[in-house]
């Protein structure tokens, strides 16, 4: 039975990184208009990211003109997705951010996550005198 499931399984799209709810993303989607094909960008916040095998998907929400919210669900294995760029991540404590639908203005903001930077008072670099640094380079 597992061989049958492997045969039917879709190929993963390498252009999609690991997504988490609260990520600010830019999804580049291929759109076909007649005989032409172009790429359209959809920027927004990931509300949820499904974790099932072949039907794995994620929902992105953005606020269009006049404060109208637009949501779009994308399949992870879809060949129509050209690439997904994670612009920054936010601190969230839920798997589904559906509560953002009812919020507007400042209430709908998410706190940005700065995971690359050290916390205050920890991980500070020690100052090395120039003479010692030069000696270290000479030995190497």
N, CA, C and O atoms as a GROMACS GRO file, in nm:
protein
  560
    1UNK      N    1   0.082  -0.119   0.000
    1UNK     CA    2   0.000   0.000   0.000
    1UNK      C    3   0.086   0.126   0.000
    1UNK      O    4   0.051   0.226  -0.064
    2UNK      N    5   0.199   0.123   0.071
    2UNK     CA    6   0.284   0.242   0.077
    2UNK      C    7   0.347   0.271  -0.060
    2UNK      O    8   0.372   0.387  -0.092
    3UNK      N    9   0.372   0.166  -0.141
    3UNK     CA   10   0.425   0.187  -0.275
    3UNK      C   11   0.325   0.262  -0.362
    3UNK      O   12   0.362   0.348  -0.442
    4UNK      N   13   0.198   0.230  -0.345
    4UNK     CA   14   0.093   0.298  -0.420
    4UNK      C   15   0.084   0.445  -0.380
    4UNK      O   16   0.066   0.532  -0.466
    5UNK      N   17   0.096   0.473  -0.251
    5UNK     CA   18   0.092   0.611  -0.205
    5UNK      C   19   0.212   0.690  -0.256
    5UNK      O   20   0.199   0.807  -0.291
    6UNK      N   21   0.328   0.626  -0.259
    6UNK     CA   22   0.448   0.694  -0.310
    6UNK      C   23   0.436   0.723  -0.459
    6UNK      O   24   0.487   0.825  -0.505
    7UNK      N   25   0.370   0.636  -0.534
    7UNK     CA   26   0.354   0.656  -0.677
    7UNK      C   27   0.260   0.773  -0.706
    7UNK      O   28   0.278   0.844  -0.806
    8UNK      N   29   0.162   0.794  -0.620
    8UNK     CA   30   0.064   0.900  -0.641
    8UNK      C   31   0.112   1.032  -0.583
    8UNK      O   32   0.060   1.138  -0.620
    9UNK      N   33   0.208   1.030  -0.494
    9UNK     CA   34   0.254   1.151  -0.424
    9UNK      C   35   0.308   1.254  -0.522
    9UNK      O   36   0.377   1.220  -0.618
   10UNK      N   37   0.274   1.381  -0.496
   10UNK     CA   38   0.320   1.490  -0.580
   10UNK      C   39   0.465   1.525  -0.547
   10UNK      O   40   0.513   1.504  -0.436
   11UNK      N   41   0.533   1.579  -0.647
   11UNK     CA   42   0.672   1.619  -0.627
   11UNK      C   43   0.673   1.751  -0.548
   11UNK      O   44   0.596   1.841  -0.579
   12UNK      N   45   0.760   1.762  -0.447
   12UNK     CA   46   0.765   1.888  -0.371
   12UNK      C   47   0.823   2.001  -0.455
   12UNK      O   48   0.909   1.980  -0.540
   13UNK      N   49   0.774   2.121  -0.429
   13UNK     CA   50   0.823   2.241  -0.498
   13UNK      C   51   0.941   2.296  -0.417
   13UNK      O   52   0.924   2.336  -0.302
   14UNK      N   53   1.059   2.297  -0.477
   14UNK     CA   54   1.180   2.340  -0.407
   14UNK      C   55   1.182   2.490  -0.381
   14UNK      O   56   1.262   2.537  -0.300
   15UNK      N   57   1.097   2.566  -0.447
   15UNK     CA   58   1.097   2.711  -0.434
   15UNK      C   59   1.012   2.760  -0.318
   15UNK      O   60   0.995   2.880  -0.300
   16UNK      N   61   0.960   2.668  -0.238
   16UNK     CA   62   0.877   2.705  -0.124
   16UNK      C   63   0.950   2.667   0.004
   16UNK      O   64   0.972   2.549   0.029
   17UNK      N   65   0.988   2.765   0.086
   17UNK     CA   66   1.057   2.734   0.212
   17UNK      C   67   0.957   2.686   0.317
   17UNK      O   68   0.837   2.683   0.292
   18UNK      N   69   1.007   2.651   0.434
   18UNK     CA   70   0.920   2.612   0.544
   18UNK      C   71   0.844   2.736   0.592
   18UNK      O   72   0.905   2.838   0.625
   19UNK      N   73   0.712   2.726   0.595
   19UNK     CA   74   0.628   2.841   0.632
   19UNK      C   75   0.563   2.816   0.767
   19UNK      O   76   0.530   2.702   0.801
   20UNK      N   77   0.546   2.925   0.844
   20UNK     CA   78   0.481   2.918   0.974
   20UNK      C   79   0.375   3.027   0.981
   20UNK      O   80   0.389   3.129   0.913
   21UNK      N   81   0.271   3.008   1.059
   21UNK     CA   82   0.174   3.116   1.076
   21UNK      C   83   0.242   3.242   1.131
   21UNK      O   84   0.327   3.234   1.220
   22UNK      N   85   0.204   3.356   1.078
   22UNK     CA   86   0.264   3.482   1.120
   22UNK      C   87   0.376   3.530   1.029
   22UNK      O   88   0.424   3.642   1.045
   23UNK      N   89   0.418   3.448   0.934
   23UNK     CA   90   0.522   3.490   0.840
   23UNK      C   91   0.466   3.589   0.740
   23UNK      O   92   0.356   3.570   0.688
   24UNK      N   93   0.541   3.695   0.713
   24UNK     CA   94   0.506   3.790   0.608
   24UNK      C   95   0.571   3.738   0.481
   24UNK      O   96   0.694   3.735   0.471
   25UNK      N   97   0.490   3.697   0.382
   25UNK     CA   98   0.543   3.632   0.263
   25UNK      C   99   0.502   3.706   0.136
   25UNK      O  100   0.407   3.785   0.134
   26UNK      N  101   0.577   3.678   0.032
   26UNK     CA  102   0.546   3.725  -0.102
   26UNK      C  103   0.541   3.601  -0.191
   26UNK      O  104   0.643   3.537  -0.214
   27UNK      N  105   0.421   3.569  -0.241
   27UNK     CA  106   0.401   3.449  -0.323
   27UNK      C  107   0.396   3.492  -0.469
   27UNK      O  108   0.314   3.576  -0.507
   28UNK      N  109   0.482   3.434  -0.552
   28UNK     CA  110   0.486   3.464  -0.694
   28UNK      C  111   0.413   3.351  -0.766
   28UNK      O  112   0.459   3.237  -0.767
   29UNK      N  113   0.298   3.385  -0.828
   29UNK     CA  114   0.209   3.285  -0.889
   29UNK      C  115   0.210   3.304  -1.040
   29UNK      O  116   0.205   3.417  -1.090
   30UNK      N  117   0.216   3.193  -1.114
   30UNK     CA  118   0.208   3.198  -1.260
   30UNK      C  119   0.062   3.209  -1.300
   30UNK      O  120  -0.022   3.130  -1.255
   31UNK      N  121   0.031   3.307  -1.385
   31UNK     CA  122  -0.106   3.328  -1.432
   31UNK      C  123  -0.104   3.321  -1.584
   31UNK      O  124  -0.021   3.385  -1.649
   32UNK      N  125  -0.196   3.241  -1.639
   32UNK     CA  126  -0.204   3.223  -1.783
   32UNK      C  127  -0.319   3.307  -1.836
   32UNK      O  128  -0.433   3.292  -1.793
   33UNK      N  129  -0.289   3.396  -1.930
   33UNK     CA  130  -0.388   3.480  -1.994
   33UNK      C  131  -0.381   3.456  -2.145
   33UNK      O  132  -0.293   3.509  -2.213
   34UNK      N  133  -0.473   3.377  -2.195
   34UNK     CA  134  -0.469   3.342  -2.337
   34UNK      C  135  -0.348   3.255  -2.367
   34UNK      O  136  -0.332   3.148  -2.309
   35UNK      N  137  -0.262   3.301  -2.456
   35UNK     CA  138  -0.140   3.226  -2.488
   35UNK      C  139  -0.019   3.279  -2.412
   35UNK      O  140   0.091   3.225  -2.425
   36UNK      N  141  -0.038   3.385  -2.333
   36UNK     CA  142   0.071   3.444  -2.256
   36UNK      C  143   0.071   3.391  -2.112
   36UNK      O  144  -0.032   3.349  -2.060
   37UNK      N  145   0.187   3.396  -2.051
   37UNK     CA  146   0.198   3.358  -1.910
   37UNK      C  147   0.278   3.466  -1.838
   37UNK      O  148   0.384   3.508  -1.885
   38UNK      N  149   0.227   3.511  -1.723
   38UNK     CA  150   0.297   3.613  -1.646
   38UNK      C  151   0.300   3.572  -1.501
   38UNK      O  152   0.233   3.476  -1.461
   39UNK      N  153   0.378   3.644  -1.421
   39UNK     CA  154   0.390   3.614  -1.278
   39UNK      C  155   0.328   3.728  -1.199
   39UNK      O  156   0.362   3.845  -1.218
   40UNK      N  157   0.237   3.693  -1.109
   40UNK     CA  158   0.171   3.790  -1.023
   40UNK      C  159   0.217   3.769  -0.880
   40UNK      O  160   0.229   3.655  -0.834
   41UNK      N  161   0.242   3.878  -0.809
   41UNK     CA  162   0.290   3.870  -0.672
   41UNK      C  163   0.173   3.893  -0.576
   41UNK      O  164   0.093   3.984  -0.595
   42UNK      N  165   0.165   3.810  -0.473
   42UNK     CA  166   0.061   3.822  -0.370
   42UNK      C  167   0.132   3.830  -0.236
   42UNK      O  168   0.187   3.731  -0.188
   43UNK      N  169   0.130   3.951  -0.173
   43UNK     CA  170   0.198   3.971  -0.045
   43UNK      C  171   0.098   3.968   0.067
   43UNK      O  172  -0.012   4.022   0.054
   44UNK      N  173   0.135   3.905   0.179
   44UNK     CA  174   0.046   3.904   0.294
   44UNK      C  175   0.103   3.823   0.408
   44UNK      O  176   0.221   3.787   0.409
   45UNK      N  177   0.017   3.794   0.507
   45UNK     CA  178   0.054   3.721   0.626
   45UNK      C  179   0.000   3.578   0.616
   45UNK      O  180  -0.115   3.559   0.576
   46UNK      N  181   0.081   3.480   0.652
   46UNK     CA  182   0.036   3.341   0.653
   46UNK      C  183  -0.056   3.323   0.773
   46UNK      O  184  -0.012   3.337   0.887
   47UNK      N  185  -0.184   3.290   0.746
   47UNK     CA  186  -0.279   3.266   0.854
   47UNK      C  187  -0.267   3.124   0.908
   47UNK      O  188  -0.271   3.102   1.029
   48UNK      N  189  -0.251   3.029   0.817
   48UNK     CA  190  -0.240   2.890   0.859
   48UNK      C  191  -0.158   2.814   0.756
   48UNK      O  192  -0.149   2.853   0.639
   49UNK      N  193  -0.097   2.706   0.802
   49UNK     CA  194  -0.019   2.620   0.714
   49UNK      C  195  -0.060   2.476   0.742
   49UNK      O  196  -0.032   2.423   0.849
   50UNK      N  197  -0.127   2.415   0.646
   50UNK     CA  198  -0.171   2.276   0.661
   50UNK      C  199  -0.053   2.181   0.656
   50UNK      O  200   0.045   2.208   0.587
   51UNK      N  201  -0.062   2.071   0.728
   51UNK     CA  202   0.054   1.981   0.738
   51UNK      C  203   0.026   1.841   0.686
   51UNK      O  204   0.095   1.747   0.724
   52UNK      N  205  -0.074   1.824   0.599
   52UNK     CA  206  -0.100   1.690   0.547
   52UNK      C  207  -0.019   1.668   0.419
   52UNK      O  208   0.030   1.764   0.359
   53UNK      N  209  -0.005   1.544   0.379
   53UNK     CA  210   0.091   1.505   0.275
   53UNK      C  211   0.065   1.569   0.139
   53UNK      O  212   0.124   1.673   0.110
   54UNK      N  213  -0.019   1.512   0.058
   54UNK     CA  214  -0.037   1.560  -0.079
   54UNK      C  215  -0.119   1.688  -0.087
   54UNK      O  216  -0.101   1.766  -0.180
   55UNK      N  217  -0.207   1.709   0.009
   55UNK     CA  218  -0.295   1.826   0.005
   55UNK      C  219  -0.243   1.938   0.094
   55UNK      O  220  -0.321   2.022   0.141
   56UNK      N  221  -0.114   1.942   0.118
   56UNK     CA  222  -0.053   2.043   0.203
   56UNK      C  223  -0.077   2.181   0.142
   56UNK      O  224  -0.051   2.202   0.023
   57UNK      N  225  -0.127   2.276   0.222
   57UNK     CA  226  -0.156   2.409   0.171
   57UNK      C  227  -0.130   2.515   0.276
   57UNK      O  228  -0.107   2.483   0.393
   58UNK      N  229  -0.134   2.641   0.234
   58UNK     CA  230  -0.118   2.752   0.328
   58UNK      C  231  -0.207   2.867   0.280
   58UNK      O  232  -0.229   2.885   0.161
   59UNK      N  233  -0.257   2.943   0.377
   59UNK     CA  234  -0.347   3.054   0.347
   59UNK      C  235  -0.276   3.185   0.377
   59UNK      O  236  -0.217   3.203   0.483
   60UNK      N  237  -0.284   3.278   0.281
   60UNK     CA  238  -0.220   3.408   0.294
   60UNK      C  239  -0.329   3.515   0.290
   60UNK      O  240  -0.419   3.510   0.206
   61UNK      N  241  -0.321   3.611   0.381
   61UNK     CA  242  -0.419   3.720   0.388
   61UNK      C  243  -0.348   3.854   0.371
   61UNK      O  244  -0.242   3.878   0.431
   62UNK      N  245  -0.407   3.939   0.290
   62UNK     CA  246  -0.356   4.075   0.275
   62UNK      C  247  -0.474   4.171   0.276
   62UNK      O  248  -0.587   4.131   0.250
   63UNK      N  249  -0.447   4.297   0.307
   63UNK     CA  250  -0.551   4.398   0.309
   63UNK      C  251  -0.540   4.478   0.180
   63UNK      O  252  -0.439   4.544   0.155
   64UNK      N  253  -0.644   4.470   0.098
   64UNK     CA  254  -0.646   4.541  -0.030
   64UNK      C  255  -0.694   4.684  -0.007
   64UNK      O  256  -0.699   4.732   0.107
   65UNK      N  257  -0.730   4.752  -0.114
   65UNK     CA  258  -0.773   4.892  -0.104
   65UNK      C  259  -0.902   4.903  -0.023
   65UNK      O  260  -0.984   4.812  -0.022
   66UNK      N  261  -0.919   5.015   0.042
   66UNK     CA  262  -1.036   5.046   0.124
   66UNK      C  263  -1.052   4.952   0.243
   66UNK      O  264  -1.163   4.937   0.294
   67UNK      N  265  -0.946   4.888   0.288
   67UNK     CA  266  -0.951   4.804   0.406
   67UNK      C  267  -1.018   4.671   0.387
   67UNK      O  268  -1.054   4.606   0.486
   68UNK      N  269  -1.037   4.627   0.263
   68UNK     CA  270  -1.101   4.498   0.237
   68UNK      C  271  -0.994   4.390   0.241
   68UNK      O  272  -0.893   4.400   0.172
   69UNK      N  273  -1.017   4.286   0.321
   69UNK     CA  274  -0.922   4.177   0.333
   69UNK      C  275  -0.941   4.074   0.223
   69UNK      O  276  -1.054   4.039   0.188
   70UNK      N  277  -0.831   4.027   0.168
   70UNK     CA  278  -0.834   3.925   0.063
   70UNK      C  279  -0.750   3.808   0.110
   70UNK      O  280  -0.635   3.825   0.150
   71UNK      N  281  -0.809   3.688   0.107
   71UNK     CA  282  -0.737   3.566   0.145
   71UNK      C  283  -0.724   3.477   0.024
   71UNK      O  284  -0.812   3.471  -0.062
   72UNK      N  285  -0.613   3.408   0.020
   72UNK     CA  286  -0.592   3.314  -0.090
   72UNK      C  287  -0.521   3.191  -0.034
   72UNK      O  288  -0.426   3.203   0.042
   73UNK      N  289  -0.568   3.074  -0.073
   73UNK     CA  290  -0.509   2.948  -0.028
   73UNK      C  291  -0.430   2.888  -0.144
   73UNK      O  292  -0.480   2.877  -0.255
   74UNK      N  293  -0.307   2.850  -0.116
   74UNK     CA  294  -0.217   2.794  -0.217
   74UNK      C  295  -0.181   2.651  -0.180
   74UNK      O  296  -0.160   2.621  -0.062
   75UNK      N  297  -0.175   2.564  -0.278
   75UNK     CA  298  -0.125   2.428  -0.257
   75UNK      C  299   0.028   2.432  -0.262
   75UNK      O  300   0.086   2.496  -0.350
   76UNK      N  301   0.091   2.364  -0.170
   76UNK     CA  302   0.237   2.365  -0.163
   76UNK      C  303   0.298   2.294  -0.283
   76UNK      O  304   0.403   2.334  -0.333
   77UNK      N  305   0.233   2.188  -0.330
   77UNK     CA  306   0.288   2.109  -0.440
   77UNK      C  307   0.244   2.161  -0.577
   77UNK      O  308   0.268   2.094  -0.678
   78UNK      N  309   0.182   2.277  -0.583
   78UNK     CA  310   0.131   2.330  -0.709
   78UNK      C  311   0.245   2.376  -0.800
   78UNK      O  312   0.337   2.444  -0.754
   79UNK      N  313   0.240   2.340  -0.928
   79UNK     CA  314   0.341   2.389  -1.022
   79UNK      C  315   0.316   2.535  -1.061
   79UNK      O  316   0.401   2.596  -1.126
   80UNK      N  317   0.202   2.592  -1.023
   80UNK     CA  318   0.171   2.731  -1.056
   80UNK      C  319   0.245   2.830  -0.967
   80UNK      O  320   0.252   2.949  -1.000
   81UNK      N  321   0.300   2.784  -0.856
   81UNK     CA  322   0.376   2.873  -0.767
   81UNK      C  323   0.520   2.879  -0.816
   81UNK      O  324   0.590   2.778  -0.818
   82UNK      N  325   0.562   2.999  -0.855
   82UNK     CA  326   0.698   3.018  -0.904
   82UNK      C  327   0.797   3.018  -0.788
   82UNK      O  328   0.897   2.946  -0.791
   83UNK      N  329   0.768   3.100  -0.686
   83UNK     CA  330   0.853   3.102  -0.567
   83UNK      C  331   0.779   3.170  -0.453
   83UNK      O  332   0.682   3.243  -0.475
   84UNK      N  333   0.825   3.145  -0.332
   84UNK     CA  334   0.771   3.209  -0.212
   84UNK      C  335   0.890   3.269  -0.137
   84UNK      O  336   0.988   3.200  -0.109
   85UNK      N  337   0.879   3.398  -0.104
   85UNK     CA  338   0.985   3.468  -0.032
   85UNK      C  339   0.932   3.507   0.105
   85UNK      O  340   0.830   3.576   0.116
   86UNK      N  341   1.000   3.463   0.212
   86UNK     CA  342   0.962   3.501   0.348
   86UNK      C  343   1.034   3.632   0.379
   86UNK      O  344   1.157   3.635   0.388
   87UNK      N  345   0.957   3.740   0.396
   87UNK     CA  346   1.016   3.870   0.422
   87UNK      C  347   1.056   3.886   0.568
   87UNK      O  348   1.166   3.932   0.597
   88UNK      N  349   0.968   3.849   0.660
   88UNK     CA  350   1.003   3.842   0.801
   88UNK      C  351   0.900   3.757   0.874
   88UNK      O  352   0.791   3.731   0.823
   89UNK      N  353   0.936   3.716   0.995
   89UNK     CA  354   0.848   3.633   1.077
   89UNK      C  355   0.796   3.714   1.194
   89UNK      O  356   0.855   3.816   1.231
   90UNK      N  357   0.685   3.668   1.251
   90UNK     CA  358   0.625   3.736   1.365
   90UNK      C  359   0.610   3.638   1.480
   90UNK      O  360   0.608   3.517   1.461
   91UNK      N  361   0.601   3.694   1.601
   91UNK     CA  362   0.582   3.613   1.720
   91UNK      C  363   0.433   3.581   1.732
   91UNK      O  364   0.352   3.672   1.754
   92UNK      N  365   0.396   3.455   1.718
   92UNK     CA  366   0.258   3.413   1.735
   92UNK      C  367   0.256   3.289   1.824
   92UNK      O  368   0.354   3.216   1.833
   93UNK      N  369   0.141   3.268   1.889
   93UNK     CA  370   0.129   3.154   1.979
   93UNK      C  371   0.012   3.064   1.940
   93UNK      O  372  -0.038   2.987   2.022
   94UNK      N  373  -0.029   3.074   1.814
   94UNK     CA  374  -0.139   2.993   1.765
   94UNK      C  375  -0.102   2.932   1.630
   94UNK      O  376  -0.015   2.982   1.560
   95UNK      N  377  -0.169   2.823   1.596
   95UNK     CA  378  -0.147   2.759   1.467
   95UNK      C  379  -0.237   2.818   1.360
   95UNK      O  380  -0.205   2.811   1.241
   96UNK      N  381  -0.349   2.878   1.400
   96UNK     CA  382  -0.442   2.936   1.305
   96UNK      C  383  -0.472   3.080   1.349
   96UNK      O  384  -0.525   3.102   1.458
   97UNK      N  385  -0.438   3.176   1.266
   97UNK     CA  386  -0.455   3.317   1.302
   97UNK      C  387  -0.584   3.373   1.245
   97UNK      O  388  -0.586   3.485   1.194
   98UNK      N  389  -0.692   3.297   1.253
   98UNK     CA  390  -0.820   3.340   1.200
   98UNK      C  391  -0.876   3.461   1.270
   98UNK      O  392  -0.959   3.532   1.214
   99UNK      N  393  -0.832   3.487   1.392
   99UNK     CA  394  -0.882   3.603   1.466
   99UNK      C  395  -0.841   3.734   1.401
   99UNK      O  396  -0.900   3.838   1.431
  100UNK      N  397  -0.741   3.733   1.312
  100UNK     CA  398  -0.699   3.855   1.244
  100UNK      C  399  -0.806   3.906   1.147
  100UNK      O  400  -0.804   4.023   1.109
  101UNK      N  401  -0.899   3.820   1.108
  101UNK     CA  402  -1.004   3.861   1.015
  101UNK      C  403  -1.092   3.969   1.074
  101UNK      O  404  -1.139   4.057   1.002
  102UNK      N  405  -1.115   3.965   1.204
  102UNK     CA  406  -1.203   4.062   1.268
  102UNK      C  407  -1.133   4.187   1.317
  102UNK      O  408  -1.198   4.277   1.368
  103UNK      N  409  -1.001   4.194   1.303
  103UNK     CA  410  -0.926   4.308   1.354
  103UNK      C  411  -0.887   4.402   1.241
  103UNK      O  412  -0.862   4.359   1.128
  104UNK      N  413  -0.884   4.532   1.273
  104UNK     CA  414  -0.841   4.630   1.174
  104UNK      C  415  -0.743   4.727   1.239
  104UNK      O  416  -0.739   4.739   1.362
  105UNK      N  417  -0.665   4.795   1.159
  105UNK     CA  418  -0.574   4.897   1.207
  105UNK      C  419  -0.460   4.843   1.292
  105UNK      O  420  -0.402   4.739   1.260
  106UNK      N  421  -0.430   4.914   1.400
  106UNK     CA  422  -0.317   4.876   1.485
  106UNK      C  423  -0.341   4.745   1.559
  106UNK      O  424  -0.246   4.676   1.596
  107UNK      N  425  -0.468   4.709   1.580
  107UNK     CA  426  -0.498   4.584   1.650
  107UNK      C  427  -0.458   4.462   1.569
  107UNK      O  428  -0.434   4.355   1.624
  108UNK      N  429  -0.450   4.478   1.438
  108UNK     CA  430  -0.419   4.366   1.349
  108UNK      C  431  -0.269   4.347   1.330
  108UNK      O  432  -0.227   4.260   1.253
  109UNK      N  433  -0.186   4.428   1.398
  109UNK     CA  434  -0.041   4.414   1.381
  109UNK      C  435   0.012   4.296   1.460
  109UNK      O  436  -0.042   4.261   1.565
  110UNK      N  437   0.117   4.236   1.409
  110UNK     CA  438   0.186   4.127   1.477
  110UNK      C  439   0.326   4.173   1.514
  110UNK      O  440   0.388   4.251   1.442
  111UNK      N  441   0.375   4.125   1.628
  111UNK     CA  442   0.508   4.164   1.674
  111UNK      C  443   0.613   4.087   1.595
  111UNK      O  444   0.608   3.964   1.586
  112UNK      N  445   0.708   4.159   1.537
  112UNK     CA  446   0.810   4.097   1.454
  112UNK      C  447   0.908   4.017   1.539
  112UNK      O  448   0.943   4.057   1.650
  113UNK      N  449   0.953   3.904   1.485
  113UNK     CA  450   1.048   3.818   1.554
  113UNK      C  451   1.188   3.847   1.502
  113UNK      O  452   1.213   3.842   1.382
  114UNK      N  453   1.279   3.878   1.593
  114UNK     CA  454   1.419   3.903   1.558
  114UNK      C  455   1.502   3.788   1.613
  114UNK      O  456   1.569   3.802   1.715
  115UNK      N  457   1.499   3.675   1.547
  115UNK     CA  458   1.568   3.557   1.597
  115UNK      C  459   1.718   3.561   1.567
  115UNK      O  460   1.796   3.492   1.633
  116UNK      N  461   1.759   3.640   1.468
  116UNK     CA  462   1.901   3.645   1.432
  116UNK      C  463   1.983   3.731   1.526
  116UNK      O  464   2.104   3.713   1.538
  117UNK      N  465   1.918   3.826   1.595
  117UNK     CA  466   1.991   3.917   1.682
  117UNK      C  467   2.000   3.863   1.824
  117UNK      O  468   1.905   3.800   1.870
  118UNK      N  469   2.111   3.885   1.893
  118UNK     CA  470   2.120   3.840   2.032
  118UNK      C  471   2.032   3.924   2.122
  118UNK      O  472   2.002   4.040   2.091
  119UNK      N  473   1.989   3.865   2.235
  119UNK     CA  474   1.905   3.937   2.330
  119UNK      C  475   1.991   4.038   2.405
  119UNK      O  476   2.113   4.028   2.407
  120UNK      N  477   1.924   4.136   2.466
  120UNK     CA  478   1.996   4.243   2.537
  120UNK      C  479   2.079   4.185   2.651
  120UNK      O  480   2.031   4.104   2.731
  121UNK      N  481   2.205   4.227   2.656
  121UNK     CA  482   2.292   4.186   2.765
  121UNK      C  483   2.357   4.050   2.745
  121UNK      O  484   2.444   4.011   2.824
  122UNK      N  485   2.318   3.978   2.641
  122UNK     CA  486   2.376   3.846   2.618
  122UNK      C  487   2.442   3.842   2.481
  122UNK      O  488   2.395   3.906   2.387
  123UNK      N  489   2.548   3.770   2.471
  123UNK     CA  490   2.613   3.748   2.343
  123UNK      C  491   2.687   3.870   2.289
  123UNK      O  492   2.707   3.880   2.168
  124UNK      N  493   2.728   3.961   2.374
  124UNK     CA  494   2.801   4.077   2.326
  124UNK      C  495   2.943   4.035   2.286
  124UNK      O  496   3.005   3.952   2.353
  125UNK      N  497   2.991   4.093   2.179
  125UNK     CA  498   3.126   4.063   2.134
  125UNK      C  499   3.226   4.135   2.223
  125UNK      O  500   3.205   4.251   2.261
  126UNK      N  501   3.334   4.067   2.257
  126UNK     CA  502   3.438   4.129   2.340
  126UNK      C  503   3.534   4.206   2.250
  126UNK      O  504   3.569   4.161   2.141
  127UNK      N  505   3.575   4.322   2.299
  127UNK     CA  506   3.668   4.406   2.223
  127UNK      C  507   3.808   4.346   2.233
  127UNK      O  508   3.856   4.316   2.343
  128UNK      N  509   3.872   4.329   2.119
  128UNK     CA  510   4.008   4.276   2.114
  128UNK      C  511   4.099   4.389   2.067
  128UNK      O  512   4.073   4.450   1.964
  129UNK      N  513   4.207   4.418   2.142
  129UNK     CA  514   4.300   4.524   2.098
  129UNK      C  515   4.355   4.493   1.960
  129UNK      O  516   4.367   4.376   1.922
  130UNK      N  517   4.388   4.596   1.886
  130UNK     CA  518   4.434   4.583   1.748
  130UNK      C  519   4.563   4.504   1.741
  130UNK      O  520   4.583   4.426   1.647
  131UNK      N  521   4.653   4.521   1.838
  131UNK     CA  522   4.782   4.451   1.837
  131UNK      C  523   4.762   4.300   1.848
  131UNK      O  524   4.828   4.224   1.777
  132UNK      N  525   4.672   4.257   1.937
  132UNK     CA  526   4.647   4.113   1.954
  132UNK      C  527   4.581   4.055   1.830
  132UNK      O  528   4.610   3.941   1.792
  133UNK      N  529   4.493   4.130   1.767
  133UNK     CA  530   4.426   4.083   1.646
  133UNK      C  531   4.527   4.064   1.533
  133UNK      O  532   4.519   3.968   1.457
  134UNK      N  533   4.621   4.155   1.523
  134UNK     CA  534   4.724   4.147   1.417
  134UNK      C  535   4.814   4.027   1.441
  134UNK      O  536   4.852   3.959   1.346
  135UNK      N  537   4.850   3.999   1.567
  135UNK     CA  538   4.934   3.883   1.600
  135UNK      C  539   4.861   3.752   1.568
  135UNK      O  540   4.923   3.656   1.520
  136UNK      N  541   4.731   3.748   1.593
  136UNK     CA  542   4.652   3.628   1.565
  136UNK      C  543   4.647   3.600   1.418
  136UNK      O  544   4.649   3.483   1.378
  137UNK      N  545   4.639   3.703   1.335
  137UNK     CA  546   4.635   3.684   1.190
  137UNK      C  547   4.771   3.641   1.137
  137UNK      O  548   4.778   3.562   1.043
  138UNK      N  549   4.879   3.690   1.196
  138UNK     CA  550   5.013   3.656   1.152
  138UNK      C  551   5.043   3.509   1.179
  138UNK      O  552   5.110   3.444   1.099
  139UNK      N  553   4.996   3.456   1.291
  139UNK     CA  554   5.021   3.316   1.326
  139UNK      C  555   4.945   3.221   1.234
  139UNK      O  556   4.992   3.111   1.207
  140UNK      N  557   4.829   3.262   1.188
  140UNK     CA  558   4.745   3.174   1.107
  140UNK      C  559   4.792   3.159   0.967
  140UNK      O  560   4.731   3.087   0.888
   0.00000   0.00000   0.00000
